[in-house]
Amino acid sequence: MNRLETKDYIVFLIYFLIVSVYGIWIYRRKRSESSGSKDYFLAEGSLTWWAIGSSLIASNISAEQFVGMSGSGFQVGLAISTYEWMAALTLIIVATFFIPVYLKNKIFTMPQFLHQRYNGTVAMIMAVFWLLLYVIVNLTSILYLGAIAVQGISGLDRTYIMYALAIFSIIITLGGMKVIGYTDVIQVFFLILGGLATTYLALNLVAEHYGSTGVVNGFNLMMQNADDHFHMIFNKEDNEKFMDLPGLTVLLGGMWIVNLNYWGCNQYITQRALGADLPTARNGILFAAFLKLLMPIIVVLPGIAAYILYKENASGFHQEMTEGGKVLADKAYPSMLNLLPAGLKGLSFAALTAAIVASLAGKANSIATIFTLDIYKKAINPEASESKLVNIGKITVVITMILGVIIAPHLGIEKGGFKYIQEYTGFVSPGIFAMFLLGFFWRKATSNAALFATIGGFIMSCILKFLPGWMDLSFLYPAGFAVPNADGIYEIPFLDRMGFVFIFCIIGMYIISMVENSKGDRVNGLEVDKSMFKTHPSFTAGSLLIIGILVALYTAFW
């Protein structure tokens, strides 16, 4: 039954009070130190490495992972963990090569980078684009999917849940990045503790179903009875799974574009580290990389356990996972939470809420930052005072949440899955990443080349998406670049499409830049030198440890 008991409400209330009281304490303690816009939006010089790392994870993990990725665990198994484990390696690359460039050139927003590296036109176009993307797609999908997840556990009305999530997020966001950063430490604590509790129960349920006990036995039994769910690399003969995770592409191809764009060129994420000094930022990102290794344990294993219980129809799970006669994979995590005992269910409920609220707060702060610093200050009121900018940021947060609540019910993504979000984000990420990558490390890249990558990359993504309707792509099957779908039509897996579009954008940017350079056109450069990329021995040791763990994981579950 989808119902919280008194013990659950007590646990949740404790979580709510801890986060709220701590947030108010941080706000009152820090507000006397600085009232400038950069301090409000970036918590300039105020966040410790553990606060940065916690905030990165809290902002990243949301209903998309708890609901969508767990659902993918139900469908394809451990292989979906590649998004998390490759992200750990990506974070090391971002900390080593990307963050030093941002900090050295005093870059605080992604549009500011584009203005400084290319020109104001590119920056303003992308500022408006990011604003629309964050408000209409990202924030609203977090709000809506989060409300669906909470409703699946509590049975409360979805609309009221959205109101509550929005209000809670506003309370945190209005305190600025300092409050977000430090309350995210508590959010991550509840997220990990509640998530591990759910995984513990899931493994125990599997063990008990087969007449055993203990999480280790549960895990071993899962591997024995769902062996096909414990492989990281798929063959093209497994069409359905290969379409989502096309073999070695997850190690050598499009998965890099997904992660490097998300972790290195995304205001929502990089903002956490842009207010710190380089050693603190790097240590925080390294801490986040270690936490990333844990995420599949929290969100993927319960999905695989749900698959086992569904297949065996244990604990009435067949009924839990179906709706209208259809199996809904995205019900895996909420269905698992409904089996938790009172009190523990409240803890996991708090973990899920923490993930949703932290993501909403971080997204709202990023929206306010871009609008205030890159649109309002530059195009509307260049003479605005620091206090005025902070107030505009707070107003933007409130308006953003109101728009989110209004738009979310009309998205038309009933229980939208993790793979769906990744695929359609991939229509723009190859061009954006190409524009940033060459902007970082190739001084000859021009503004027109950057515009080509953004617009041309999107058009190319659309062409490749709809190409199977125009021509037969079976000739790409031997190389593994196209596989037949349920209707027998050969399609290019979306991760491979992203790789092709990225190459297209890089080549196009190179040609356009070389032509314009031959005409003597002026190009803006960034301050970059090799010494920026030198890392501290402790950071290097931590990075090598993460790489070693990843090699072991992929070797064990290849």
C-alpha positions as CSV (number, residue, x, y, z in Angstrom):
1,M,0.0,0.0,0.0
2,N,1.3,3.5,-0.9
3,R,1.1,4.9,2.6
4,L,3.5,6.5,5.0
5,E,3.0,5.6,8.7
6,T,3.5,7.9,11.7
7,K,7.2,6.7,12.2
8,D,7.9,7.6,8.5
9,Y,6.5,11.1,9.0
10,I,8.5,11.6,12.1
11,V,11.7,10.6,10.3
12,F,10.9,12.9,7.4
13,L,10.0,15.8,9.7
14,I,13.4,15.4,11.4
15,Y,15.1,15.5,8.0
16,F,13.1,18.6,7.0
17,L,13.9,20.4,10.3
18,I,17.6,19.6,10.2
19,V,18.0,20.9,6.6
20,S,15.9,24.0,7.3
21,V,17.4,25.0,10.6
22,Y,20.9,24.4,9.3
23,G,20.2,26.4,6.2
24,I,18.9,29.4,8.3
25,W,22.0,29.2,10.5
26,I,24.3,29.2,7.6
27,Y,22.5,32.1,6.0
28,R,22.6,34.2,9.1
29,R,26.2,33.3,9.8
30,K,27.4,34.1,6.3
31,R,25.3,37.1,5.2
32,S,27.4,39.6,7.2
33,E,30.5,38.5,5.4
34,S,29.5,39.6,1.9
35,S,26.4,40.7,0.0
36,G,27.9,40.9,-3.5
37,S,26.4,39.1,-6.4
38,K,29.3,36.7,-6.9
39,D,29.1,35.8,-3.3
40,Y,25.4,35.1,-3.5
41,F,25.5,33.1,-6.8
42,L,28.9,31.4,-6.3
43,A,29.6,31.5,-2.6
44,E,33.0,33.0,-3.6
45,G,35.7,31.6,-1.3
46,S,33.2,30.1,1.2
47,L,32.7,26.5,0.3
48,T,35.1,23.8,1.5
49,W,36.1,20.8,-0.6
50,W,33.6,18.5,1.1
51,A,30.8,21.0,0.6
52,I,31.7,21.4,-3.1
53,G,31.8,17.6,-3.6
54,S,28.6,17.0,-1.7
55,S,26.8,19.8,-3.6
56,L,28.0,18.4,-7.0
57,I,26.5,15.0,-6.1
58,A,23.3,16.4,-4.5
59,S,22.7,18.6,-7.5
60,N,23.3,15.7,-10.0
61,I,21.3,12.9,-8.3
62,S,17.6,13.4,-8.6
63,A,14.4,11.5,-9.6
64,E,16.2,11.0,-13.0
65,Q,18.5,8.6,-11.2
66,F,16.4,7.2,-8.5
67,V,13.4,6.5,-10.8
68,G,14.9,6.5,-14.3
69,M,18.2,4.8,-13.7
70,S,16.7,2.3,-11.4
71,G,14.2,1.5,-14.1
72,S,17.0,1.0,-16.5
73,G,18.6,-1.3,-14.0
74,F,15.4,-3.3,-14.1
75,Q,15.5,-3.4,-18.0
76,V,19.2,-3.7,-18.9
77,G,21.0,-4.3,-15.6
78,L,24.4,-3.1,-14.3
79,A,25.5,-1.7,-17.7
80,I,23.5,1.5,-17.1
81,S,26.1,2.2,-14.3
82,T,28.5,3.3,-17.0
83,Y,26.9,6.8,-16.8
84,E,28.0,6.9,-13.1
85,W,31.3,5.2,-13.3
86,M,32.5,7.0,-16.4
87,A,31.4,10.2,-14.7
88,A,33.9,9.5,-12.0
89,L,36.7,9.4,-14.5
90,T,35.3,12.5,-16.3
91,L,35.3,14.5,-13.1
92,I,39.1,13.8,-12.8
93,I,39.6,15.2,-16.3
94,V,37.4,18.2,-15.6
95,A,39.3,18.9,-12.4
96,T,42.7,18.6,-14.1
97,F,42.1,20.4,-17.4
98,F,38.8,22.4,-17.4
99,I,38.5,24.0,-13.9
100,P,42.1,25.6,-14.1
101,V,41.1,27.4,-17.3
102,Y,37.9,28.7,-15.8
103,L,39.5,29.9,-12.6
104,K,42.6,31.4,-14.3
105,N,40.4,33.5,-16.6
106,K,38.0,34.4,-13.8
107,I,35.1,32.8,-15.5
108,F,31.9,32.5,-13.4
109,T,29.2,31.5,-15.9
110,M,29.2,29.5,-19.1
111,P,27.9,32.5,-21.2
112,Q,30.7,34.6,-19.8
113,F,33.2,32.0,-21.1
114,L,31.6,32.2,-24.5
115,H,31.7,36.1,-24.4
116,Q,35.3,36.1,-23.4
117,R,36.4,33.4,-25.8
118,Y,34.2,34.2,-28.8
119,N,31.9,37.3,-28.7
120,G,28.8,38.7,-27.2
121,T,26.5,37.4,-29.8
122,V,27.5,33.7,-29.2
123,A,27.2,34.3,-25.4
124,M,23.8,35.9,-25.5
125,I,22.4,33.3,-27.9
126,M,23.6,30.5,-25.6
127,A,22.5,32.3,-22.4
128,V,18.9,32.5,-23.7
129,F,19.2,28.9,-25.0
130,W,20.4,27.6,-21.6
131,L,17.8,29.6,-19.8
132,L,15.0,28.1,-21.9
133,L,16.5,24.6,-21.6
134,Y,16.9,24.8,-17.8
135,V,13.4,26.2,-17.2
136,I,11.3,24.3,-19.7
137,V,13.1,21.0,-19.8
138,N,15.4,20.3,-16.9
139,L,13.8,22.0,-13.9
140,T,10.2,21.0,-14.9
141,S,11.2,17.4,-15.5
142,I,12.9,17.2,-12.2
143,L,9.8,18.6,-10.5
144,Y,7.4,16.4,-12.4
145,L,9.4,13.1,-12.1
146,G,10.1,13.9,-8.5
147,A,6.4,14.4,-7.8
148,I,5.6,11.1,-9.5
149,A,8.2,9.3,-7.4
150,V,7.0,10.8,-4.1
151,Q,3.4,10.1,-5.0
152,G,4.2,6.4,-5.7
153,I,5.5,6.1,-2.1
154,S,3.2,8.4,-0.2
155,G,-0.1,8.3,-2.2
156,L,-0.4,12.0,-1.8
157,D,-1.8,14.2,-4.6
158,R,0.8,14.9,-7.3
159,T,-0.1,18.6,-7.6
160,Y,0.3,19.3,-3.9
161,I,3.6,17.4,-3.9
162,M,4.9,19.7,-6.7
163,Y,3.9,22.7,-4.6
164,A,5.7,21.4,-1.6
165,L,8.9,20.5,-3.5
166,A,8.9,23.9,-5.1
167,I,8.4,25.8,-1.8
168,F,11.0,23.7,0.0
169,S,13.5,24.4,-2.9
170,I,12.8,28.1,-2.8
171,I,13.5,28.3,0.9
172,I,17.0,26.8,0.3
173,T,17.7,28.6,-2.9
174,L,16.9,32.1,-1.6
175,G,19.9,31.8,0.8
176,G,22.3,31.7,-2.2
177,M,25.0,29.2,-3.1
178,K,26.4,29.2,0.4
179,V,23.2,27.8,1.9
180,I,22.8,25.4,-1.1
181,G,26.4,24.2,-0.8
182,Y,26.3,23.5,2.9
183,T,22.8,22.1,3.1
184,D,23.7,19.8,0.3
185,V,26.1,18.1,2.7
186,I,23.1,17.0,4.8
187,Q,21.1,16.2,1.7
188,V,23.9,13.9,0.5
189,F,24.0,12.3,4.0
190,F,20.3,11.4,3.8
191,L,20.6,10.5,0.2
192,I,23.4,8.0,0.7
193,L,22.1,6.6,4.1
194,G,18.5,6.2,2.8
195,G,19.7,4.8,-0.5
196,L,22.0,2.2,1.1
197,A,19.1,1.2,3.4
198,T,16.9,0.5,0.4
199,T,19.7,-1.5,-1.3
200,Y,20.2,-3.5,1.9
201,L,16.5,-4.4,2.0
202,A,16.4,-5.2,-1.7
203,L,19.3,-7.6,-1.4
204,N,17.9,-9.2,1.7
205,L,14.5,-9.7,0.0
206,V,16.2,-11.5,-2.9
207,A,18.2,-13.7,-0.4
208,E,15.0,-14.5,1.6
209,H,13.1,-15.4,-1.5
210,Y,15.7,-18.1,-2.3
211,G,15.8,-19.3,1.3
212,S,18.9,-17.5,2.4
213,T,19.9,-14.4,4.4
214,G,22.3,-11.5,4.2
215,V,23.2,-8.9,1.6
216,V,26.2,-10.8,0.3
217,N,24.2,-13.9,-0.4
218,G,21.5,-11.7,-1.9
219,F,24.0,-10.2,-4.3
220,N,25.4,-13.6,-5.3
221,L,21.9,-14.9,-5.9
222,M,21.1,-11.9,-8.1
223,M,24.2,-12.6,-10.2
224,Q,23.2,-16.3,-10.5
225,N,19.6,-15.8,-11.4
226,A,20.0,-12.7,-13.6
227,D,23.4,-13.2,-15.2
228,D,22.4,-11.2,-18.2
229,H,21.9,-8.2,-16.0
230,F,25.6,-8.1,-14.8
231,H,27.4,-7.3,-18.0
232,M,28.8,-3.8,-18.8
233,I,29.5,-4.3,-22.5
234,F,26.8,-5.5,-24.9
235,N,27.1,-7.2,-28.3
236,K,25.2,-5.9,-31.3
237,E,23.3,-9.2,-31.4
238,D,21.5,-8.0,-28.3
239,N,19.6,-5.3,-30.3
240,E,17.5,-3.7,-27.7
241,K,20.2,-3.3,-25.1
242,F,22.8,-2.4,-27.7
243,M,20.6,0.4,-28.9
244,D,20.9,2.1,-25.5
245,L,24.5,1.2,-24.7
246,P,26.3,0.3,-27.9
247,G,29.2,-1.8,-26.9
248,L,32.6,-0.1,-26.6
249,T,31.0,3.3,-27.3
250,V,30.5,3.5,-23.6
251,L,34.2,3.5,-23.1
252,L,35.6,5.0,-26.3
253,G,32.8,7.0,-27.9
254,G,29.7,9.0,-27.3
255,M,29.6,8.4,-23.5
256,W,32.6,10.8,-23.2
257,I,30.6,13.6,-24.9
258,V,27.7,13.0,-22.5
259,N,29.9,13.2,-19.5
260,L,32.4,15.9,-20.5
261,N,29.6,18.2,-21.6
262,Y,27.6,17.6,-18.5
263,W,30.4,17.9,-15.9
264,G,32.6,20.4,-17.7
265,C,30.4,22.8,-19.8
266,N,27.3,23.0,-17.7
267,Q,26.5,26.0,-15.5
268,Y,24.3,23.9,-13.2
269,I,27.4,21.7,-12.3
270,T,30.5,23.8,-12.7
271,Q,29.0,26.6,-10.6
272,R,29.7,24.7,-7.5
273,A,33.5,24.9,-8.0
274,L,33.9,28.3,-9.7
275,G,33.8,30.3,-6.4
276,A,36.8,28.3,-4.9
277,D,40.5,28.4,-5.3
278,L,42.0,25.7,-7.5
279,P,43.2,23.2,-4.8
280,T,39.8,23.4,-3.0
281,A,37.9,23.0,-6.3
282,R,40.0,20.0,-7.4
283,N,39.7,18.2,-4.0
284,G,35.9,18.8,-4.0
285,I,35.6,17.4,-7.5
286,L,37.7,14.4,-6.5
287,F,35.5,13.8,-3.5
288,A,32.5,13.8,-5.9
289,A,34.2,11.3,-8.1
290,F,34.5,8.9,-5.2
291,L,30.8,9.3,-4.3
292,K,30.0,8.7,-8.0
293,L,31.4,5.1,-7.6
294,L,28.7,4.5,-4.9
295,M,25.7,5.6,-6.9
296,P,25.1,2.4,-8.8
297,I,24.9,0.5,-5.5
298,I,22.2,3.0,-4.4
299,V,20.1,3.3,-7.6
300,V,20.9,0.4,-10.0
301,L,21.1,-2.7,-7.6
302,P,17.5,-2.0,-6.3
303,G,16.4,-2.0,-10.0
304,I,18.0,-5.4,-10.6
305,A,16.5,-6.7,-7.4
306,A,13.1,-5.5,-8.5
307,Y,13.6,-7.4,-11.8
308,I,14.4,-10.7,-9.9
309,L,11.4,-10.2,-7.6
310,Y,9.2,-9.4,-10.6
311,K,10.4,-12.4,-12.5
312,E,9.8,-14.7,-9.5
313,N,6.6,-12.8,-8.5
314,A,7.9,-12.5,-5.0
315,S,6.2,-10.3,-2.4
316,G,3.5,-9.6,-4.9
317,F,6.0,-7.7,-7.1
318,H,4.3,-8.6,-10.4
319,Q,1.3,-6.5,-9.4
320,E,3.6,-3.7,-8.1
321,M,5.4,-3.4,-11.4
322,T,2.4,-3.5,-13.7
323,E,-0.1,-0.8,-14.6
324,G,-2.9,-1.2,-17.1
325,G,-1.5,-4.7,-18.0
326,K,1.9,-3.2,-18.9
327,V,5.2,-3.5,-17.1
328,L,6.5,-0.1,-16.1
329,A,10.2,-0.2,-15.4
330,D,10.2,3.2,-13.8
331,K,8.1,1.8,-11.0
332,A,11.0,-0.4,-9.8
333,Y,12.4,2.0,-7.1
334,P,9.1,3.3,-5.7
335,S,7.8,-0.3,-5.6
336,M,10.9,-1.3,-3.7
337,L,10.5,1.5,-1.2
338,N,6.9,0.4,-0.5
339,L,8.2,-2.8,0.9
340,L,10.3,-1.0,3.5
341,P,9.3,-1.2,7.2
342,A,7.9,1.9,9.0
343,G,10.7,4.3,9.9
344,L,13.1,2.9,7.4
345,K,10.6,3.8,4.7
346,G,10.6,7.4,6.1
347,L,14.4,7.5,5.9
348,S,14.4,6.4,2.2
349,F,11.6,8.8,1.5
350,A,13.7,11.6,3.0
351,A,16.6,10.4,0.8
352,L,14.5,10.6,-2.4
353,T,13.1,14.0,-1.4
354,A,16.6,15.3,-0.6
355,A,17.8,14.3,-4.0
356,I,14.9,16.1,-5.7
357,V,15.0,19.3,-3.6
358,A,18.8,19.6,-3.9
359,S,18.6,19.3,-7.7
360,L,15.7,21.8,-7.9
361,A,17.6,24.3,-5.7
362,G,20.8,23.9,-7.7
363,K,19.0,24.3,-11.0
364,A,17.0,27.4,-9.8
365,N,20.3,29.0,-8.6
366,S,21.9,28.4,-12.0
367,I,18.9,29.9,-13.8
368,A,19.1,32.9,-11.6
369,T,22.8,33.2,-12.1
370,I,22.6,33.1,-15.9
371,F,19.7,35.5,-16.1
372,T,21.1,38.0,-13.6
373,L,24.7,38.1,-14.6
374,D,24.5,37.3,-18.3
375,I,21.2,38.8,-19.4
376,Y,19.9,41.4,-16.9
377,K,23.3,43.0,-16.1
378,K,24.6,43.0,-19.7
379,A,21.4,43.7,-21.7
380,I,18.9,45.2,-19.4
381,N,20.6,47.2,-16.6
382,P,24.4,47.4,-16.9
383,E,24.6,49.9,-14.0
384,A,22.7,47.7,-11.5
385,S,24.2,47.7,-8.0
386,E,25.3,44.5,-6.3
387,S,22.3,44.5,-4.0
388,K,20.0,45.0,-6.9
389,L,21.5,42.0,-8.7
390,V,21.0,39.8,-5.6
391,N,17.4,40.9,-5.4
392,I,16.9,40.2,-9.1
393,G,18.4,36.7,-8.6
394,K,15.9,36.0,-5.7
395,I,13.0,37.2,-7.8
396,T,14.1,35.0,-10.6
397,V,14.2,32.0,-8.3
398,V,10.6,32.5,-7.3
399,I,9.4,33.1,-10.8
400,T,11.3,30.1,-12.1
401,M,9.6,27.8,-9.6
402,I,6.2,29.2,-10.4
403,L,6.8,28.6,-14.1
404,G,8.0,25.1,-13.2
405,V,4.8,24.2,-11.3
406,I,2.7,25.6,-14.2
407,I,4.6,23.9,-17.0
408,A,5.4,20.5,-15.4
409,P,1.9,18.9,-15.6
410,H,1.9,19.6,-19.3
411,L,5.2,18.0,-20.3
412,G,3.6,14.8,-21.5
413,I,6.4,12.5,-20.1
414,E,4.5,10.2,-17.9
415,K,7.3,8.5,-15.9
416,G,9.9,9.7,-18.5
417,G,12.9,7.4,-18.3
418,F,16.6,8.0,-17.8
419,K,17.5,6.9,-21.4
420,Y,14.8,9.3,-22.9
421,I,16.4,12.3,-21.1
422,Q,19.9,11.3,-22.1
423,E,19.0,10.8,-25.8
424,Y,17.2,14.1,-26.3
425,T,19.8,16.1,-24.3
426,G,22.2,14.6,-26.8
427,F,20.7,16.6,-29.6
428,V,22.6,19.7,-28.4
429,S,25.5,18.4,-26.3
430,P,27.9,17.4,-29.1
431,G,27.9,20.9,-30.7
432,I,28.2,22.6,-27.3
433,F,31.1,20.4,-26.2
434,A,32.9,20.9,-29.5
435,M,32.5,24.7,-29.1
436,F,33.9,24.6,-25.6
437,L,36.7,22.1,-26.3
438,L,38.2,24.0,-29.2
439,G,37.6,27.3,-27.3
440,F,39.7,25.9,-24.4
441,F,42.6,24.5,-26.3
442,W,42.8,25.9,-29.9
443,R,43.4,29.6,-30.1
444,K,42.3,29.7,-33.8
445,A,38.7,28.7,-33.2
446,T,36.4,31.6,-34.3
447,S,33.0,32.9,-33.3
448,N,31.3,31.8,-36.6
449,A,32.8,28.4,-36.1
450,A,31.2,28.2,-32.6
451,L,27.8,29.2,-34.0
452,F,28.2,26.5,-36.7
453,A,28.8,23.9,-34.0
454,T,25.7,25.0,-32.0
455,I,23.2,25.3,-34.8
456,G,24.8,22.8,-37.3
457,G,25.2,20.2,-34.6
458,F,21.6,20.3,-33.7
459,I,20.5,20.0,-37.3
460,M,22.9,17.1,-37.9
461,S,21.5,15.4,-34.8
462,C,18.0,15.7,-36.2
463,I,19.1,14.4,-39.6
464,L,20.7,11.3,-38.1
465,K,17.7,10.7,-35.8
466,F,15.2,10.6,-38.8
467,L,17.7,9.1,-41.3
468,P,16.3,5.5,-40.9
469,G,13.0,6.7,-42.3
470,W,14.7,7.9,-45.5
471,M,17.2,5.2,-46.3
472,D,18.3,1.6,-45.3
473,L,21.2,1.7,-42.8
474,S,21.7,-2.1,-42.6
475,F,25.1,-1.6,-44.3
476,L,26.3,-0.1,-41.0
477,Y,25.3,-3.3,-39.0
478,P,28.6,-5.2,-39.5
479,A,30.6,-2.3,-37.9
480,G,28.0,-2.1,-35.1
481,F,26.9,1.5,-36.0
482,A,23.3,0.5,-36.7
483,V,21.0,-2.2,-35.3
484,P,17.4,-3.2,-36.0
485,N,14.7,-1.9,-33.8
486,A,11.5,-3.7,-32.8
487,D,10.1,-3.0,-36.3
488,G,13.2,-4.3,-38.1
489,I,14.3,-0.8,-39.1
490,Y,18.0,-0.2,-38.7
491,E,18.8,2.7,-36.4
492,I,22.0,4.4,-35.2
493,P,22.3,4.1,-31.4
494,F,22.0,7.6,-29.9
495,L,25.4,7.5,-28.3
496,D,27.0,6.7,-31.7
497,R,24.9,9.5,-33.2
498,M,26.4,11.9,-30.7
499,G,29.9,10.7,-31.7
500,F,29.2,11.3,-35.4
501,V,27.8,14.8,-34.7
502,F,30.7,15.7,-32.5
503,I,33.2,14.8,-35.3
504,F,31.1,16.7,-37.8
505,C,31.2,19.8,-35.6
506,I,34.9,19.6,-35.0
507,I,35.6,19.3,-38.7
508,G,33.2,22.1,-39.5
509,M,34.7,24.4,-36.8
510,Y,38.2,23.6,-38.1
511,I,37.4,24.5,-41.7
512,I,35.5,27.7,-40.9
513,S,38.2,28.8,-38.4
514,M,41.1,28.2,-40.9
515,V,39.2,30.1,-43.6
516,E,38.6,33.1,-41.3
517,N,42.1,33.0,-40.0
518,S,43.5,33.1,-43.5
519,K,41.6,36.4,-43.9
520,G,43.3,37.8,-40.8
521,D,40.2,37.9,-38.7
522,R,40.9,38.6,-35.0
523,V,40.3,35.7,-32.6
524,N,39.9,36.1,-28.8
525,G,42.1,33.7,-26.8
526,L,42.2,32.6,-23.2
527,E,45.1,32.6,-20.8
528,V,46.3,29.0,-20.8
529,D,49.7,27.7,-19.8
530,K,51.0,24.2,-19.0
531,S,51.7,24.9,-15.3
532,M,47.9,25.3,-14.7
533,F,47.4,21.6,-15.3
534,K,50.0,20.4,-12.7
535,T,48.2,18.5,-9.9
536,H,49.1,18.0,-6.2
537,P,50.5,14.5,-5.3
538,S,47.4,13.7,-3.1
539,F,45.0,14.6,-6.0
540,T,47.1,12.4,-8.3
541,A,47.1,9.5,-5.8
542,G,43.3,9.8,-5.4
543,S,42.8,9.9,-9.1
544,L,44.9,6.8,-9.7
545,L,42.9,5.0,-7.0
546,I,39.6,5.8,-8.8
547,I,41.1,4.6,-12.1
548,G,42.2,1.4,-10.5
549,I,38.8,0.8,-9.0
550,L,37.2,1.4,-12.4
551,V,39.5,-1.0,-14.2
552,A,38.7,-3.6,-11.6
553,L,34.9,-3.1,-11.9
554,Y,34.9,-3.3,-15.7
555,T,37.2,-6.3,-15.6
556,A,34.9,-8.1,-13.2
557,F,31.7,-7.3,-15.0
558,W,32.8,-7.0,-18.6
